[in-house]
Amino acid sequence: LAWRGRSASLVIDSPPFMHAHASWYALQLSAVLLWWALIKRKTGKHLYSLCSSSVITRPSWLSREALTLLVSHKRQIFLALPAALAAGAFAGQHAPVRLLIALVVSLYHLSESSHTNRHGEYPVLYTAWAMVLPASFAHAASMGVAIHFVLSCGIAKCMVGGPRAWVFGGTMRTYLEVY
């Protein structure tokens, strides 16, 4: 952490030994492992075993056969995610590694969202692809992903529930109780 200039803004710098991309992969790996540990502690099960359902949705561009193949390898795909992020934390400066990570994150996201229909993983997916870009563009694209996700979710909730209902605490309380 470092204070910059005269303003009171706090800037988080990557450690000097860590490439800009690698720091994102390391943070994302930490978040994934923490999320999985919390799920395991609360349910006693691994996330990939919880992502099972009798109804699986698929994008129109994906064939049923491809989805069936994806589902049959769900455990391996889920376990590939932390391995890929760890590879990025150590070798994120190499574009082919970043591309491979984006592909693994895409498979993970497709598998997870096919079972759960959650939208919380979309920023991870979009940012994984933004990380394929050179560092200066990746930072800007990642910021755009964050702004897009927060803004579009907020606007959608206001459109569905109305802006007045969304502002009051009952709506947020319902979301916190459900999730």
Disulfide bonds with the S-S distance in Angstrom:
none
